């Protein structure tokens, strides 16, 4: 067989695409010993609360207006303040809307049940706790914390599993209320309710088929207000532990409210009744 001669064909070197490779979104720094608070108001509240703050980053070109008071307050507390480009802030918090300011704080600590009773005793009030049954949306938890602080609730109880914990997003959504509302995380909500009943608490839950309109409730006793999850509402076991079920009347086409909205209505009704407001 006659061997074919190989022709020398000069291959051209492939041209690399001159365009820059698109940058991947920044991933937030993962440090189990610290959390990041972002945004002007949350950072201001963290400074006011006395929480341990390691460092404050201020975006370049942002040192004016409200930022001036943040810088001054941080320096008065001997907290390191550093100016940084926006790219650095994005790297710290993963492109959250940081408004040009990020604070590194000690990781959020969960409270104990006794802390909630202690807060009520300190204020000379009947205990008023919120029990959140598997709330998974961090924005809902943050919003509930914000209202809880506004109405003077003494604390919040959440489950360890199938529920959001204290995160950066929760802190931002609470606009600083996370610094003032103690949060207890428990293994078993129904069992915790049994233990709290032994300490005098009564539990009011929300349900579309509740026995009475929430306006008719009497809330002058030691109270645990139970709020169900966004999709399923209060679970069966938790509902069975409630002493009474309240309904929020609605005349529209939807059959349920957002968890934080329902919680706000009920919390303000407790506040109104306890303060004797019309």
Phi and psi restraints in degrees (value plus and minus 20) as a CYANA .aco file:
   2 UNK   PHI     -94.4   -54.4
   2 UNK   PSI     106.7   146.7
   3 UNK   PHI     -95.8   -55.8
   3 UNK   PSI     108.3   148.3
   4 UNK   PHI     -94.5   -54.5
   4 UNK   PSI     119.6   159.6
   5 UNK   PHI     -99.0   -59.0
   5 UNK   PSI     114.9   154.9
   6 UNK   PHI     -99.0   -59.0
   6 UNK   PSI     106.6   146.6
   7 UNK   PHI    -106.7   -66.7
   7 UNK   PSI     114.7   154.7
   8 UNK   PHI    -101.6   -61.6
   8 UNK   PSI      81.6   121.6
   9 UNK   PHI    -123.9   -83.9
   9 UNK   PSI      99.9   139.9
  10 UNK   PHI     -99.2   -59.2
  10 UNK   PSI      95.1   135.1
  11 UNK   PHI    -102.6   -62.6
  11 UNK   PSI     114.3   154.3
  12 UNK   PHI     -96.5   -56.5
  12 UNK   PSI     119.9   159.9
  13 UNK   PHI     -87.6   -47.6
  13 UNK   PSI     106.4   146.4
  14 UNK   PHI     -80.6   -40.6
  14 UNK   PSI     120.5   160.5
  15 UNK   PHI    -104.9   -64.9
  15 UNK   PSI     107.4   147.4
  16 UNK   PHI     -94.4   -54.4
  16 UNK   PSI     124.0   164.0
  17 UNK   PHI     -82.8   -42.8
  17 UNK   PSI     104.0   144.0
  18 UNK   PHI     -96.0   -56.0
  18 UNK   PSI     -33.7     6.3
  19 UNK   PHI     -92.2   -52.2
  19 UNK   PSI     127.3   167.3
  20 UNK   PHI     -91.0   -51.0
  20 UNK   PSI     123.0   163.0
  21 UNK   PHI     -85.3   -45.3
  21 UNK   PSI     112.8   152.8
  22 UNK   PHI     -81.3   -41.3
  22 UNK   PSI     116.0   156.0
  23 UNK   PHI     -93.3   -53.3
  23 UNK   PSI     119.9   159.9
  24 UNK   PHI     -99.4   -59.4
  24 UNK   PSI     127.5   167.5
  25 UNK   PHI     -76.8   -36.8
  25 UNK   PSI     121.0   161.0
  26 UNK   PHI     -84.3   -44.3
  26 UNK   PSI     119.6   159.6
  27 UNK   PHI    -114.1   -74.1
  27 UNK   PSI     117.3   157.3
  28 UNK   PHI     -84.5   -44.5
  28 UNK   PSI     127.8   167.8
  29 UNK   PHI     -85.7   -45.7
  29 UNK   PSI     113.7   153.7
  30 UNK   PHI    -125.6   -85.6
  30 UNK   PSI      84.6   124.6
  31 UNK   PHI    -150.6  -110.6
  31 UNK   PSI      89.8   129.8
  32 UNK   PHI     -86.3   -46.3
  32 UNK   PSI     -35.0     5.0
  33 UNK   PHI    -109.6   -69.6
  33 UNK   PSI     -28.1    11.9
  34 UNK   PHI    -166.0  -126.0
  34 UNK   PSI     143.7   183.7
  35 UNK   PHI    -148.4  -108.4
  35 UNK   PSI     142.5   182.5
  36 UNK   PHI    -133.8   -93.8
  36 UNK   PSI     111.9   151.9
  37 UNK   PHI    -123.7   -83.7
  37 UNK   PSI     111.4   151.4
  38 UNK   PHI    -141.8  -101.8
  38 UNK   PSI     129.5   169.5
  39 UNK   PHI      77.3   117.3
  39 UNK   PSI     131.1   171.1
  40 UNK   PHI     -83.2   -43.2
  40 UNK   PSI     -75.8   -35.8
  41 UNK   PHI     -83.1   -43.1
  41 UNK   PSI     -65.6   -25.6
  42 UNK   PHI     -79.0   -39.0
  42 UNK   PSI     -59.3   -19.3
  43 UNK   PHI     -87.7   -47.7
  43 UNK   PSI     -61.8   -21.8
  44 UNK   PHI     -78.6   -38.6
  44 UNK   PSI     -65.2   -25.2
  45 UNK   PHI     -86.0   -46.0
  45 UNK   PSI     -55.6   -15.6
  46 UNK   PHI     -83.9   -43.9
  46 UNK   PSI     -59.9   -19.9
  47 UNK   PHI     -86.1   -46.1
  47 UNK   PSI     -60.6   -20.6
  48 UNK   PHI     -86.0   -46.0
  48 UNK   PSI     -57.0   -17.0
  49 UNK   PHI     -93.2   -53.2
  49 UNK   PSI     -36.0     4.0
  50 UNK   PHI      65.6   105.6
  50 UNK   PSI     -12.5    27.5
  51 UNK   PHI     -80.4   -40.4
  51 UNK   PSI     127.0   167.0
  52 UNK   PHI     -87.0   -47.0
  52 UNK   PSI      95.3   135.3
  53 UNK   PHI    -135.1   -95.1
  53 UNK   PSI     107.9   147.9
  54 UNK   PHI    -104.1   -64.1
  54 UNK   PSI     -60.6   -20.6
  55 UNK   PHI    -184.4  -144.4
  55 UNK   PSI     130.9   170.9
  56 UNK   PHI    -144.8  -104.8
  56 UNK   PSI     108.2   148.2
  57 UNK   PHI    -124.1   -84.1
  57 UNK   PSI     111.1   151.1
  58 UNK   PHI    -134.6   -94.6
  58 UNK   PSI     110.7   150.7
  59 UNK   PHI     -84.7   -44.7
  59 UNK   PSI     123.1   163.1
  60 UNK   PHI     -78.6   -38.6
  60 UNK   PSI     113.5   153.5
  61 UNK   PHI      63.2   103.2
  61 UNK   PSI     -14.3    25.7
  62 UNK   PHI    -126.6   -86.6
  62 UNK   PSI     -14.6    25.4
  63 UNK   PHI    -100.7   -60.7
  63 UNK   PSI      44.1    84.1
  64 UNK   PHI    -174.8  -134.8
  64 UNK   PSI     148.1   188.1
  65 UNK   PHI      39.9    79.9
  65 UNK   PSI    -148.9  -108.9
  66 UNK   PHI     -82.4   -42.4
  66 UNK   PSI     -48.0    -8.0
  67 UNK   PHI     -83.9   -43.9
  67 UNK   PSI     -51.8   -11.8
  68 UNK   PHI     -80.5   -40.5
  68 UNK   PSI     -63.1   -23.1
  69 UNK   PHI     -89.2   -49.2
  69 UNK   PSI     -53.4   -13.4
  70 UNK   PHI     -84.1   -44.1
  70 UNK   PSI     -66.6   -26.6
  71 UNK   PHI     -81.6   -41.6
  71 UNK   PSI     -65.6   -25.6
  72 UNK   PHI     -82.7   -42.7
  72 UNK   PSI     -65.6   -25.6
  73 UNK   PHI     -83.0   -43.0
  73 UNK   PSI     -61.7   -21.7
  74 UNK   PHI     -84.1   -44.1
  74 UNK   PSI     -63.4   -23.4
  75 UNK   PHI     -87.4   -47.4
  75 UNK   PSI     -55.1   -15.1
  76 UNK   PHI     -82.4   -42.4
  76 UNK   PSI     -48.0    -8.0
  77 UNK   PHI    -116.1   -76.1
  77 UNK   PSI      -8.3    31.7
  78 UNK   PHI      38.9    78.9
  78 UNK   PSI      16.2    56.2
  79 UNK   PHI    -115.0   -75.0
  79 UNK   PSI     113.1   153.1
  80 UNK   PHI     -84.8   -44.8
  80 UNK   PSI     108.3   148.3
  81 UNK   PHI    -136.1   -96.1
  81 UNK   PSI     108.9   148.9
  82 UNK   PHI    -150.3  -110.3
  82 UNK   PSI     115.1   155.1
  83 UNK   PHI    -103.5   -63.5
  83 UNK   PSI     117.4   157.4
  84 UNK   PHI    -165.2  -125.2
  84 UNK   PSI     130.8   170.8
  85 UNK   PHI     -89.1   -49.1
  85 UNK   PSI     139.9   179.9
  86 UNK   PHI     -76.0   -36.0
  86 UNK   PSI     -56.4   -16.4
  87 UNK   PHI     -78.4   -38.4
  87 UNK   PSI     -58.9   -18.9
  88 UNK   PHI     -86.0   -46.0
  88 UNK   PSI     -63.1   -23.1
  89 UNK   PHI     -84.1   -44.1
  89 UNK   PSI     -59.3   -19.3
  90 UNK   PHI     -82.1   -42.1
  90 UNK   PSI     -59.3   -19.3
  91 UNK   PHI     -84.8   -44.8
  91 UNK   PSI     -55.0   -15.0
  92 UNK   PHI     -88.9   -48.9
  92 UNK   PSI     -61.7   -21.7
  93 UNK   PHI    -141.9  -101.9
  93 UNK   PSI      -8.4    31.6
  94 UNK   PHI      46.0    86.0
  94 UNK   PSI      24.5    64.5
  95 UNK   PHI      45.0    85.0
  95 UNK   PSI       4.7    44.7
  96 UNK   PHI     -87.5   -47.5
  96 UNK   PSI     140.4   180.4
  97 UNK   PHI     -97.6   -57.6
  97 UNK   PSI      65.9   105.9
  98 UNK   PHI    -105.7   -65.7
  98 UNK   PSI     -29.2    10.8
  99 UNK   PHI      38.1    78.1
  99 UNK   PSI       3.0    43.0
 100 UNK   PHI      65.4   105.4
 100 UNK   PSI      -8.3    31.7
 101 UNK   PHI    -167.1  -127.1
 101 UNK   PSI     112.7   152.7
 102 UNK   PHI    -155.5  -115.5
 102 UNK   PSI     115.7   155.7
 103 UNK   PHI    -141.0  -101.0
 103 UNK   PSI     114.8   154.8
 104 UNK   PHI    -114.7   -74.7
 104 UNK   PSI      99.3   139.3
 105 UNK   PHI    -143.0  -103.0
 105 UNK   PSI     143.7   183.7
 106 UNK   PHI     -80.9   -40.9
 106 UNK   PSI     124.0   164.0
 107 UNK   PHI     -74.6   -34.6
 107 UNK   PSI     123.4   163.4
 108 UNK   PHI     -83.1   -43.1
 108 UNK   PSI     114.5   154.5
 109 UNK   PHI    -125.4   -85.4
 109 UNK   PSI     119.1   159.1
 110 UNK   PHI    -104.0   -64.0
 110 UNK   PSI     128.1   168.1
 111 UNK   PHI    -108.2   -68.2
 111 UNK   PSI     157.0   197.0
 112 UNK   PHI    -130.0   -90.0
 112 UNK   PSI     139.5   179.5
 113 UNK   PHI     -74.6   -34.6
 113 UNK   PSI     -60.6   -20.6
 114 UNK   PHI     -82.1   -42.1
 114 UNK   PSI     -48.4    -8.4
 115 UNK   PHI     -83.4   -43.4
 115 UNK   PSI     -56.8   -16.8
 116 UNK   PHI     -88.0   -48.0
 116 UNK   PSI     -64.7   -24.7
 117 UNK   PHI     -83.8   -43.8
 117 UNK   PSI     -57.4   -17.4
 118 UNK   PHI     -83.9   -43.9
 118 UNK   PSI     -58.1   -18.1
 119 UNK   PHI     -86.2   -46.2
 119 UNK   PSI     -60.5   -20.5
 120 UNK   PHI     -84.3   -44.3
 120 UNK   PSI     -63.3   -23.3
 121 UNK   PHI     -84.2   -44.2
 121 UNK   PSI     -60.9   -20.9
 122 UNK   PHI     -80.6   -40.6
 122 UNK   PSI     -54.3   -14.3
 123 UNK   PHI    -110.7   -70.7
 123 UNK   PSI     -23.1    16.9
 124 UNK   PHI      46.6    86.6
 124 UNK   PSI      16.8    56.8
 125 UNK   PHI    -144.7  -104.7
 125 UNK   PSI     137.9   177.9
 126 UNK   PHI     -88.6   -48.6
 126 UNK   PSI     118.9   158.9
 127 UNK   PHI     -74.7   -34.7
 127 UNK   PSI     120.1   160.1
 128 UNK   PHI    -158.3  -118.3
 128 UNK   PSI      80.3   120.3
 129 UNK   PHI    -132.4   -92.4
 129 UNK   PSI     136.2   176.2
 130 UNK   PHI    -130.9   -90.9
 130 UNK   PSI     113.0   153.0
 131 UNK   PHI    -133.0   -93.0
 131 UNK   PSI      95.1   135.1
 132 UNK   PHI    -123.5   -83.5
 132 UNK   PSI      95.5   135.5
 133 UNK   PHI    -112.5   -72.5
 133 UNK   PSI      74.1   114.1
 134 UNK   PHI      42.1    82.1
 134 UNK   PSI      25.8    65.8
 135 UNK   PHI     -94.9   -54.9
 135 UNK   PSI     100.8   140.8
 136 UNK   PHI    -126.5   -86.5
 136 UNK   PSI     -38.7     1.3
 137 UNK   PHI    -105.6   -65.6
 137 UNK   PSI      97.5   137.5
 138 UNK   PHI     -81.9   -41.9
 138 UNK   PSI     -49.9    -9.9
 139 UNK   PHI     -89.3   -49.3
 139 UNK   PSI     -56.4   -16.4
 140 UNK   PHI     -85.5   -45.5
 140 UNK   PSI     -64.8   -24.8
 141 UNK   PHI     -81.9   -41.9
 141 UNK   PSI     -64.4   -24.4
 142 UNK   PHI     -81.6   -41.6
 142 UNK   PSI     -61.4   -21.4
 143 UNK   PHI     -85.6   -45.6
 143 UNK   PSI     -60.8   -20.8
 144 UNK   PHI     -83.7   -43.7
 144 UNK   PSI     -60.8   -20.8
 145 UNK   PHI     -82.2   -42.2
 145 UNK   PSI     -59.6   -19.6
 146 UNK   PHI     -82.0   -42.0
 146 UNK   PSI     -65.6   -25.6
 147 UNK   PHI     -89.7   -49.7
 147 UNK   PSI     -58.7   -18.7
 148 UNK   PHI     -78.6   -38.6
 148 UNK   PSI     -60.6   -20.6
 149 UNK   PHI     -86.2   -46.2
 149 UNK   PSI     -60.8   -20.8
 150 UNK   PHI     -82.6   -42.6
 150 UNK   PSI     -56.8   -16.8
 151 UNK   PHI    -113.9   -73.9
 151 UNK   PSI     -21.2    18.8
 152 UNK   PHI      61.7   101.7
 152 UNK   PSI       5.1    45.1
 153 UNK   PHI     -83.5   -43.5
 153 UNK   PSI     133.2   173.2
 154 UNK   PHI    -113.4   -73.4
 154 UNK   PSI     -27.9    12.1
 155 UNK   PHI     141.9   181.9
 155 UNK   PSI     151.3   191.3
 156 UNK   PHI    -147.7  -107.7
 156 UNK   PSI     121.2   161.2
 157 UNK   PHI    -137.9   -97.9
 157 UNK   PSI     108.2   148.2
 158 UNK   PHI    -149.8  -109.8
 158 UNK   PSI     136.7   176.7
 159 UNK   PHI    -102.4   -62.4
 159 UNK   PSI     135.1   175.1
 160 UNK   PHI     -92.8   -52.8
 160 UNK   PSI     -50.5   -10.5
 161 UNK   PHI    -131.0   -91.0
 161 UNK   PSI     133.3   173.3
 162 UNK   PHI      34.3    74.3
 162 UNK   PSI      19.7    59.7
 163 UNK   PHI    -177.3  -137.3
 163 UNK   PSI     129.0   169.0
 164 UNK   PHI     -93.3   -53.3
 164 UNK   PSI     125.2   165.2
 165 UNK   PHI    -123.5   -83.5
 165 UNK   PSI    -180.2  -140.2
 166 UNK   PHI    -104.6   -64.6
 166 UNK   PSI      86.7   126.7
 167 UNK   PHI    -144.7  -104.7
 167 UNK   PSI     154.4   194.4
 168 UNK   PHI     -79.5   -39.5
 168 UNK   PSI     -61.5   -21.5
 169 UNK   PHI     -84.9   -44.9
 169 UNK   PSI     -60.2   -20.2
 170 UNK   PHI     -82.6   -42.6
 170 UNK   PSI     -64.8   -24.8
 171 UNK   PHI     -79.6   -39.6
 171 UNK   PSI     -64.8   -24.8
 172 UNK   PHI     -84.7   -44.7
 172 UNK   PSI     -62.7   -22.7
 173 UNK   PHI     -87.6   -47.6
 173 UNK   PSI     -47.7    -7.7
 174 UNK   PHI    -100.3   -60.3
 174 UNK   PSI     -27.6    12.4
 175 UNK   PHI      27.6    67.6
 175 UNK   PSI      21.0    61.0
 176 UNK   PHI      81.6   121.6
 176 UNK   PSI     -33.7     6.3
 177 UNK   PHI     -84.2   -44.2
 177 UNK   PSI     -42.9    -2.9
 178 UNK   PHI     -79.5   -39.5
 178 UNK   PSI     -42.2    -2.2
 179 UNK   PHI     -96.9   -56.9
 179 UNK   PSI     -34.9     5.1
 180 UNK   PHI    -140.4  -100.4
 180 UNK   PSI     -36.9     3.1
 181 UNK   PHI    -123.6   -83.6
 181 UNK   PSI      93.0   133.0
 182 UNK   PHI     -88.2   -48.2
 182 UNK   PSI     119.0   159.0
 183 UNK   PHI    -141.6  -101.6
 183 UNK   PSI     106.7   146.7
 184 UNK   PHI    -125.8   -85.8
 184 UNK   PSI     115.1   155.1
 185 UNK   PHI    -133.1   -93.1
 185 UNK   PSI     104.2   144.2
 186 UNK   PHI    -141.9  -101.9
 186 UNK   PSI     138.8   178.8
 187 UNK   PHI     -96.0   -56.0
 187 UNK   PSI     -58.1   -18.1
 188 UNK   PHI    -158.6  -118.6
 188 UNK   PSI      91.9   131.9
 189 UNK   PHI     -85.3   -45.3
 189 UNK   PSI     -69.3   -29.3
 190 UNK   PHI     -77.8   -37.8
 190 UNK   PSI     -61.5   -21.5
 191 UNK   PHI     -86.2   -46.2
 191 UNK   PSI     -59.5   -19.5
 192 UNK   PHI     -82.9   -42.9
 192 UNK   PSI     -59.2   -19.2
 193 UNK   PHI     -82.7   -42.7
 193 UNK   PSI     -59.8   -19.8
 194 UNK   PHI     -80.4   -40.4
 194 UNK   PSI     -64.1   -24.1
 195 UNK   PHI     -84.1   -44.1
 195 UNK   PSI     -59.7   -19.7
 196 UNK   PHI     -91.0   -51.0
 196 UNK   PSI     -50.9   -10.9
 197 UNK   PHI     -81.9   -41.9
 197 UNK   PSI     -56.8   -16.8
 198 UNK   PHI     -85.7   -45.7
 198 UNK   PSI     -40.7    -0.7
 199 UNK   PHI    -119.8   -79.8
 199 UNK   PSI      -7.7    32.3
 200 UNK   PHI      80.8   120.8
 200 UNK   PSI     -19.1    20.9
 201 UNK   PHI     -99.6   -59.6
 201 UNK   PSI     126.5   166.5
 202 UNK   PHI    -132.7   -92.7
 202 UNK   PSI     127.2   167.2
 203 UNK   PHI    -138.8   -98.8
 203 UNK   PSI     108.8   148.8
 204 UNK   PHI    -135.5   -95.5
 204 UNK   PSI     103.4   143.4
 205 UNK   PHI    -131.1   -91.1
 205 UNK   PSI     148.7   188.7
 206 UNK   PHI    -128.2   -88.2
 206 UNK   PSI     119.3   159.3
 207 UNK   PHI    -177.6  -137.6
 207 UNK   PSI     120.8   160.8
 208 UNK   PHI     -80.6   -40.6
 208 UNK   PSI     -44.6    -4.6
 209 UNK   PHI    -129.6   -89.6
 209 UNK   PSI       9.8    49.8
 210 UNK   PHI     -80.0   -40.0
 210 UNK   PSI     134.8   174.8
 211 UNK   PHI     -88.9   -48.9
 211 UNK   PSI     -46.9    -6.9
 212 UNK   PHI    -166.7  -126.7
 212 UNK   PSI     136.2   176.2
 213 UNK   PHI     -83.5   -43.5
 213 UNK   PSI     120.8   160.8
 214 UNK   PHI     -82.9   -42.9
 214 UNK   PSI     -42.0    -2.0
 215 UNK   PHI     -87.8   -47.8
 215 UNK   PSI     -41.5    -1.5
 216 UNK   PHI    -108.6   -68.6
 216 UNK   PSI     -24.2    15.8
 217 UNK   PHI     -91.1   -51.1
 217 UNK   PSI     128.7   168.7
 218 UNK   PHI    -126.0   -86.0
 218 UNK   PSI     102.8   142.8
 219 UNK   PHI    -140.9  -100.9
 219 UNK   PSI       7.8    47.8
 220 UNK   PHI    -107.8   -67.8
 220 UNK   PSI     -22.1    17.9
 221 UNK   PHI    -111.4   -71.4
 221 UNK   PSI     147.6   187.6
 222 UNK   PHI     -76.8   -36.8
 222 UNK   PSI     102.0   142.0
 223 UNK   PHI    -147.8  -107.8
 223 UNK   PSI     118.0   158.0
 224 UNK   PHI    -137.1   -97.1
 224 UNK   PSI      96.2   136.2
 225 UNK   PHI    -114.7   -74.7
 225 UNK   PSI      99.7   139.7
 226 UNK   PHI    -120.3   -80.3
 226 UNK   PSI     105.2   145.2
 227 UNK   PHI    -138.2   -98.2
 227 UNK   PSI     108.8   148.8
 228 UNK   PHI    -104.2   -64.2
 228 UNK   PSI     153.1   193.1
 229 UNK   PHI     -90.8   -50.8
 229 UNK   PSI     146.7   186.7
 230 UNK   PHI     -81.9   -41.9
 230 UNK   PSI     -57.8   -17.8
 231 UNK   PHI    -117.9   -77.9
 231 UNK   PSI     -63.9   -23.9
 232 UNK   PHI    -121.2   -81.2
 232 UNK   PSI     -32.7     7.3
 233 UNK   PHI      55.8    95.8
 233 UNK   PSI    -175.4  -135.4
 234 UNK   PHI     -96.2   -56.2
 234 UNK   PSI     113.0   153.0
 235 UNK   PHI     -88.6   -48.6
 235 UNK   PSI     139.8   179.8
 236 UNK   PHI     -78.7   -38.7
 236 UNK   PSI     -67.0   -27.0
 237 UNK   PHI     -83.7   -43.7
 237 UNK   PSI     -60.1   -20.1
 238 UNK   PHI     -89.2   -49.2
 238 UNK   PSI     -60.6   -20.6
 239 UNK   PHI     -80.7   -40.7
 239 UNK   PSI     -58.2   -18.2
 240 UNK   PHI     -85.6   -45.6
 240 UNK   PSI     -42.7    -2.7
 241 UNK   PHI    -105.1   -65.1
 241 UNK   PSI     -33.4     6.6
 242 UNK   PHI     -91.4   -51.4
 242 UNK   PSI     119.5   159.5
 243 UNK   PHI     -98.5   -58.5
 243 UNK   PSI     -51.1   -11.1
 244 UNK   PHI    -172.0  -132.0
 244 UNK   PSI     131.1   171.1
 245 UNK   PHI    -133.5   -93.5
 245 UNK   PSI     112.8   152.8
 246 UNK   PHI    -133.0   -93.0
 246 UNK   PSI     127.9   167.9
 247 UNK   PHI    -136.9   -96.9
 247 UNK   PSI     128.7   168.7
 248 UNK   PHI    -122.8   -82.8
 248 UNK   PSI      93.2   133.2
 249 UNK   PHI     -85.5   -45.5
 249 UNK   PSI     118.9   158.9
 250 UNK   PHI    -160.5  -120.5
 250 UNK   PSI     123.5   163.5
 251 UNK   PHI    -138.7   -98.7
 251 UNK   PSI     -18.3    21.7
 252 UNK   PHI    -107.1   -67.1
 252 UNK   PSI    -183.6  -143.6
 253 UNK   PHI    -106.5   -66.5
 253 UNK   PSI     -47.9    -7.9
 254 UNK   PHI     -97.3   -57.3
 254 UNK   PSI     133.3   173.3
 255 UNK   PHI    -129.3   -89.3
 255 UNK   PSI     -19.6    20.4
 256 UNK   PHI    -171.9  -131.9
 256 UNK   PSI     142.6   182.6
 257 UNK   PHI    -131.6   -91.6
 257 UNK   PSI     137.4   177.4
 258 UNK   PHI     -74.9   -34.9
 258 UNK   PSI     123.0   163.0
 259 UNK   PHI     -76.9   -36.9
 259 UNK   PSI     -61.5   -21.5
 260 UNK   PHI     -91.1   -51.1
 260 UNK   PSI     -51.5   -11.5
 261 UNK   PHI     -89.1   -49.1
 261 UNK   PSI     -67.0   -27.0
 262 UNK   PHI     -80.1   -40.1
 262 UNK   PSI     -62.9   -22.9
 263 UNK   PHI     -81.8   -41.8
 263 UNK   PSI     -60.9   -20.9
 264 UNK   PHI     -83.3   -43.3
 264 UNK   PSI     -63.9   -23.9
 265 UNK   PHI     -79.0   -39.0
 265 UNK   PSI     -66.5   -26.5
 266 UNK   PHI     -89.8   -49.8
 266 UNK   PSI     -61.2   -21.2
 267 UNK   PHI     -82.3   -42.3
 267 UNK   PSI     -62.0   -22.0
 268 UNK   PHI     -90.9   -50.9
 268 UNK   PSI     -46.3    -6.3
 269 UNK   PHI     -89.8   -49.8
 269 UNK   PSI     -60.1   -20.1
 270 UNK   PHI     -81.1   -41.1
 270 UNK   PSI     -66.6   -26.6
 271 UNK   PHI     -78.5   -38.5
 271 UNK   PSI     -66.4   -26.4
 272 UNK   PHI     -81.8   -41.8
 272 UNK   PSI     -65.5   -25.5
 273 UNK   PHI     -87.3   -47.3
 273 UNK   PSI     -62.2   -22.2
 274 UNK   PHI     -90.2   -50.2
 274 UNK   PSI     -50.6   -10.6
 275 UNK   PHI    -111.2   -71.2
 275 UNK   PSI     -22.0    18.0
 276 UNK   PHI      47.6    87.6
 276 UNK   PSI      13.1    53.1
 277 UNK   PHI    -110.4   -70.4
 277 UNK   PSI     127.8   167.8
